């Protein structure tokens, strides 16, 4: 099994963004010398396998696949029902029913693992928790490098002790869902910034670290590497690429002055996720209960209807804190630009 750093020329990892990642995007990043990723979250095992097949037809370079960890059952169904009642006006506004929130909470985890063990890929990463030791060892035995997202030194140490080959250290600046191993509403607002978190994790574990959170330029990557990371994972930077499957409304919103800031919110999915502040977040975020993936299923139809209506005010516009620096470049060109910026930053600091 090759070490993580042996899988890319440039220390640039494309974040596995559910709903935005695509085989074309991942292939372009990998072919340019970075590490492209597919997001298996919310996909069926068959759809995940089909995307892997498509990606392999596009590139011979290494790539990764990201899985969501199973979640515990909802602890307060009444709170979800109350939130559904609150969204009745949204349902009427977009002429679409609310989704059935009482669904499986495991995202077909076991079936997806079976696919990845039957037909191994170079890298598998995990979000929302850490797999059992047996799972990580089985993937390693199949030749797969494993990586677990961590938002604290405690989570990173748990990943190392379970046998993960690397940790993705996610700062609070990151767009999309925070990858906390346990969703505790009492911890809302206590997330750590990336650089301080990197230092703490670097002092706690010995396995390679990949930095994530608000990184948009080559000098940002250089700072993360100097702080102890072996690579940087960028998501928002790749959202506006033409190869990204993100909705065009989402891509435009990243640099639209009407969306001036981001915020961590439970409004759309029931788990803290950073997105551009819009009407839906302002009106419903404070009332959203801790209930993931129940709220994801509940609001899924609303988000799709808003997108179809051309209304970004009820879409989940996931974005990191550096979103205003987004550049709508082809993914391969963006990797080359980032690598050149990184090289200049390293030379200027030497």
C-alpha positions as CSV (number, residue, x, y, z in Angstrom):
1,X,0.0,0.0,0.0
2,X,1.5,3.4,-1.1
3,X,1.6,6.1,1.6
4,X,-0.9,8.9,1.2
5,X,1.8,11.3,0.0
6,X,2.8,8.9,-2.7
7,X,-0.6,9.3,-4.4
8,X,-0.3,12.9,-5.6
9,X,2.3,15.2,-7.2
10,X,0.9,18.3,-5.6
11,X,-0.3,18.3,-1.9
12,X,-3.8,19.3,-3.1
13,X,-6.8,17.2,-2.2
14,X,-10.2,18.0,-3.7
15,X,-12.8,17.7,-1.0
16,X,-15.5,15.0,-1.5
17,X,-18.5,17.3,-1.6
18,X,-21.8,15.5,-1.7
19,X,-24.0,16.9,-4.5
20,X,-21.1,18.7,-6.1
21,X,-18.3,16.1,-6.7
22,X,-18.3,14.2,-10.0
23,X,-16.2,11.7,-11.8
24,X,-15.2,14.4,-14.3
25,X,-14.1,16.8,-11.5
26,X,-12.1,14.1,-9.6
27,X,-10.4,12.9,-12.8
28,X,-9.4,16.4,-13.7
29,X,-7.9,17.0,-10.3
30,X,-6.0,13.7,-10.2
31,X,-4.7,14.1,-13.8
32,X,-3.4,17.6,-12.8
33,X,-1.4,16.0,-10.0
34,X,-3.8,16.5,-7.1
35,X,-6.0,13.9,-5.5
36,X,-9.6,13.8,-6.7
37,X,-12.4,12.5,-4.6
38,X,-15.9,11.1,-5.1
39,X,-18.6,11.7,-2.5
40,X,-20.6,8.5,-1.8
41,X,-22.9,10.3,0.7
42,X,-26.6,10.1,-0.1
43,X,-25.9,7.8,-3.1
44,X,-26.9,4.2,-3.3
45,X,-24.2,1.6,-3.4
46,X,-25.0,0.9,-7.1
47,X,-24.7,4.6,-7.9
48,X,-21.4,4.8,-6.0
49,X,-20.0,1.8,-8.0
50,X,-21.2,3.4,-11.2
51,X,-19.4,6.7,-10.4
52,X,-16.2,4.7,-9.6
53,X,-16.4,2.9,-12.9
54,X,-16.9,6.3,-14.8
55,X,-13.9,7.8,-12.9
56,X,-11.6,4.9,-13.8
57,X,-12.5,5.3,-17.4
58,X,-11.4,8.9,-17.2
59,X,-8.1,8.6,-15.4
60,X,-5.5,6.1,-14.4
61,X,-4.4,8.3,-11.5
62,X,-5.2,7.6,-7.8
63,X,-8.4,8.9,-6.3
64,X,-10.5,8.6,-3.2
65,X,-14.1,7.8,-2.2
66,X,-15.7,9.3,0.9
67,X,-18.3,7.5,3.1
68,X,-20.6,8.9,5.8
69,X,-20.6,7.0,9.0
70,X,-23.9,5.6,10.3
71,X,-25.8,7.9,12.7
72,X,-27.7,7.1,15.9
73,X,-31.5,7.1,15.7
74,X,-33.2,10.5,16.4
75,X,-33.6,11.1,20.1
76,X,-36.5,13.5,19.9
77,X,-39.0,12.7,17.1
78,X,-41.4,15.3,18.5
79,X,-38.8,18.0,17.8
80,X,-38.5,16.9,14.2
81,X,-42.3,16.9,13.8
82,X,-42.4,20.4,15.3
83,X,-39.8,21.6,12.8
84,X,-41.8,20.1,10.0
85,X,-44.8,22.1,11.2
86,X,-42.7,25.2,11.1
87,X,-41.8,24.5,7.5
88,X,-45.4,24.2,6.3
89,X,-45.2,27.7,4.8
90,X,-42.1,26.7,2.9
91,X,-43.8,23.7,1.5
92,X,-46.6,25.9,0.3
93,X,-44.2,28.5,-1.1
94,X,-42.4,26.0,-3.3
95,X,-45.5,23.8,-3.9
96,X,-43.7,20.7,-2.8
97,X,-44.3,18.3,0.1
98,X,-41.9,17.9,2.9
99,X,-39.8,14.7,2.7
100,X,-40.3,11.6,4.8
101,X,-37.8,12.0,7.6
102,X,-38.3,8.6,9.2
103,X,-35.7,6.8,7.1
104,X,-32.6,4.7,7.6
105,X,-29.7,6.6,9.3
106,X,-26.8,4.4,8.0
107,X,-26.6,5.7,4.4
108,X,-26.1,2.1,3.3
109,X,-22.7,2.1,5.0
110,X,-22.2,-1.7,5.1
111,X,-23.2,-2.2,1.5
112,X,-20.9,0.5,0.3
113,X,-18.0,-0.9,2.4
114,X,-18.7,-4.3,0.7
115,X,-18.3,-2.7,-2.7
116,X,-15.1,-1.0,-1.7
117,X,-13.7,-4.2,-0.3
118,X,-14.7,-6.2,-3.3
119,X,-13.2,-3.7,-5.8
120,X,-10.7,-1.6,-3.8
121,X,-9.9,2.1,-4.6
122,X,-6.7,3.9,-3.6
123,X,-8.2,6.0,-0.8
124,X,-11.3,5.8,1.4
125,X,-12.1,8.6,3.8
126,X,-14.8,8.8,6.5
127,X,-17.0,11.7,7.8
128,X,-19.1,11.9,10.9
129,X,-17.2,9.4,12.9
130,X,-14.5,6.7,13.0
131,X,-14.9,3.2,11.7
132,X,-14.2,0.1,13.8
133,X,-10.6,-1.2,13.8
134,X,-11.7,-4.2,11.8
135,X,-13.0,-2.0,9.0
136,X,-9.8,0.0,8.7
137,X,-7.6,-3.0,8.8
138,X,-9.7,-4.8,6.1
139,X,-9.4,-1.8,3.8
140,X,-5.7,-1.5,4.5
141,X,-5.3,-5.2,3.7
142,X,-7.0,-4.6,0.4
143,X,-4.4,-1.9,-0.4
144,X,-6.6,1.1,0.4
145,X,-5.3,4.2,2.3
146,X,-7.8,5.2,4.9
147,X,-8.4,8.7,6.3
148,X,-10.8,9.9,9.0
149,X,-12.1,13.5,9.4
150,X,-11.4,14.9,12.9
151,X,-12.4,18.2,14.5
152,X,-10.4,17.8,17.7
153,X,-7.2,16.2,18.9
154,X,-9.3,13.6,20.8
155,X,-11.0,12.5,17.6
156,X,-7.7,12.4,15.7
157,X,-6.2,10.2,18.4
158,X,-9.2,7.9,18.2
159,X,-8.7,7.6,14.5
160,X,-5.0,6.8,14.9
161,X,-5.7,4.2,17.6
162,X,-8.3,2.5,15.3
163,X,-5.8,2.1,12.6
164,X,-6.5,5.0,10.2
165,X,-3.6,5.8,7.9
166,X,-4.2,9.6,7.9
167,X,-6.4,12.2,9.5
168,X,-8.2,15.1,7.8
169,X,-8.0,17.9,10.3
170,X,-11.1,20.0,9.7
171,X,-11.2,23.6,11.1
172,X,-14.3,25.4,11.8
173,X,-13.8,27.6,8.7
174,X,-14.7,24.6,6.4
175,X,-17.7,24.7,4.2
176,X,-20.4,22.0,4.4
177,X,-20.8,19.7,7.4
178,X,-18.5,19.6,10.3
179,X,-17.2,16.1,10.6
180,X,-17.6,15.7,14.4
181,X,-17.6,12.1,15.6
182,X,-20.6,12.8,17.9
183,X,-23.2,15.5,17.4
184,X,-23.6,17.4,20.7
185,X,-25.7,20.5,20.5
186,X,-23.9,21.8,23.7
187,X,-20.7,22.1,21.6
188,X,-22.3,24.4,19.0
189,X,-20.1,27.4,18.5
190,X,-17.0,25.9,20.1
191,X,-15.3,24.7,16.9
192,X,-11.6,25.3,16.6
193,X,-9.8,27.3,13.9
194,X,-7.7,25.3,11.5
195,X,-4.2,26.5,12.4
196,X,-4.6,26.1,16.2
197,X,-6.3,22.8,15.7
198,X,-3.5,21.5,13.4
199,X,-0.9,22.4,16.1
200,X,-2.9,20.5,18.8
201,X,-3.4,17.5,16.6
202,X,0.2,17.4,15.4
203,X,1.2,17.2,19.1
204,X,-1.2,14.3,19.7
205,X,-0.7,11.9,16.7
206,X,2.0,10.7,14.4
207,X,0.1,9.7,11.3
208,X,-0.1,12.2,8.3
209,X,-2.5,15.1,8.5
210,X,-4.5,16.7,5.7
211,X,-5.6,20.2,6.5
212,X,-9.2,21.4,5.7
213,X,-11.0,24.7,6.4
214,X,-11.2,27.9,4.4
215,X,-8.1,27.2,2.2
216,X,-8.4,28.9,-1.2
217,X,-5.0,30.0,-2.4
218,X,-1.5,28.5,-2.7
219,X,-0.2,30.6,0.2
220,X,-3.0,29.2,2.4
221,X,-1.8,25.7,1.5
222,X,1.8,26.7,2.3
223,X,0.7,27.9,5.8
224,X,-1.1,24.7,6.5
225,X,1.9,22.6,5.4
226,X,4.2,24.7,7.6
227,X,1.8,24.0,10.5
228,X,2.3,20.2,10.1
229,X,0.0,19.1,7.3
230,X,1.2,16.9,4.5
231,X,-1.5,18.2,2.1
232,X,-4.5,20.5,2.0
233,X,-8.1,19.6,1.2
234,X,-10.0,22.3,-0.7
235,X,-13.7,22.1,-1.3
236,X,-15.1,25.6,-1.9
237,X,-12.2,26.4,-4.2
238,X,-13.4,23.6,-6.6
239,X,-17.2,24.3,-6.4
240,X,-17.3,26.8,-9.2
241,X,-15.2,24.7,-11.6
242,X,-17.1,23.7,-14.8
243,X,-16.6,20.0,-13.9
244,X,-18.3,20.5,-10.5
245,X,-21.9,19.2,-10.3
246,X,-22.9,22.1,-8.0
247,X,-26.0,24.0,-9.1
248,X,-25.1,27.1,-11.2
249,X,-27.0,29.3,-8.6
250,X,-24.7,27.9,-5.9
251,X,-21.6,28.6,-8.0
252,X,-22.6,32.2,-8.7
253,X,-23.6,32.8,-5.0
254,X,-20.0,32.2,-3.9
255,X,-18.9,35.6,-5.1
256,X,-22.3,37.4,-5.2
257,X,-22.1,40.4,-2.8
258,X,-25.7,39.6,-1.8
259,X,-24.2,36.7,0.2
260,X,-21.8,38.5,2.4
261,X,-21.0,35.8,5.0
262,X,-21.2,32.2,6.1
263,X,-22.7,30.6,9.2
264,X,-22.8,27.2,10.8
265,X,-26.4,26.1,10.7
266,X,-28.6,23.1,11.4
267,X,-31.4,24.5,9.3
268,X,-31.2,22.1,6.3
269,X,-29.9,18.9,7.7
270,X,-30.0,18.9,11.5
271,X,-26.1,18.8,11.8
272,X,-23.9,21.9,11.9
273,X,-22.8,22.8,8.4
274,X,-21.3,26.0,7.1
275,X,-23.2,27.8,4.3
276,X,-23.9,31.2,2.8
277,X,-26.4,32.9,4.9
278,X,-29.7,33.2,3.1
279,X,-33.4,33.6,4.0
280,X,-33.9,30.0,5.0
281,X,-31.0,30.0,7.4
282,X,-32.0,33.3,9.0
283,X,-35.6,32.3,9.5
284,X,-35.2,28.6,10.5
285,X,-31.7,28.1,11.7
286,X,-32.3,29.1,15.3
287,X,-35.2,26.6,15.6
288,X,-33.6,23.6,13.9
289,X,-33.2,20.6,16.2
290,X,-30.2,18.3,16.3
291,X,-31.6,15.6,14.1
292,X,-29.3,14.3,11.3
293,X,-30.1,12.9,8.7
294,X,-33.8,13.4,9.5
295,X,-33.8,17.1,8.6
296,X,-31.8,16.4,5.5
297,X,-34.6,14.1,4.3
298,X,-37.3,16.5,5.5
299,X,-35.9,19.5,3.5
300,X,-34.5,17.7,0.5
301,X,-37.5,18.4,-1.7
302,X,-37.7,22.0,-0.6
303,X,-34.1,22.6,-1.6
304,X,-34.6,21.0,-5.0
305,X,-37.8,22.9,-5.6
306,X,-36.1,26.2,-4.7
307,X,-33.3,25.4,-7.1
308,X,-35.8,24.6,-9.9
309,X,-37.5,27.9,-9.2
310,X,-34.2,29.7,-9.5
311,X,-34.3,30.8,-5.9
312,X,-31.1,30.5,-3.9
313,X,-32.8,31.7,-0.7
314,X,-33.9,28.2,0.2
315,X,-31.0,26.3,-1.1
316,X,-28.2,24.8,1.0
317,X,-25.3,27.0,-0.3
318,X,-22.5,25.2,1.4
319,X,-19.3,27.3,1.4
320,X,-16.2,27.9,3.5
321,X,-15.2,31.2,5.0
322,X,-12.9,31.9,2.0
323,X,-15.7,31.7,-0.5
324,X,-15.2,35.3,-1.9
325,X,-11.8,34.1,-3.2
326,X,-13.4,31.4,-5.4
327,X,-12.2,31.3,-9.1
328,X,-14.3,29.7,-11.8
329,X,-11.4,27.9,-13.5
330,X,-11.3,24.4,-15.0
331,X,-10.2,22.0,-12.3
332,X,-7.0,21.0,-13.8
333,X,-6.0,24.7,-14.4
334,X,-7.0,25.5,-10.8
335,X,-4.7,22.8,-9.5
336,X,-1.8,24.2,-11.7
337,X,-2.5,27.7,-10.4
338,X,-2.6,26.6,-6.8
339,X,0.6,24.6,-7.2
340,X,2.4,27.6,-8.7
341,X,1.1,29.9,-5.9
342,X,2.3,27.3,-3.4
343,X,5.7,27.2,-5.0
344,X,6.1,31.0,-4.9
345,X,5.0,31.1,-1.3
346,X,7.5,28.5,-0.3
347,X,10.3,30.3,-2.2
348,X,9.4,33.6,-0.6
349,X,9.6,32.2,2.9
350,X,12.9,30.4,2.4
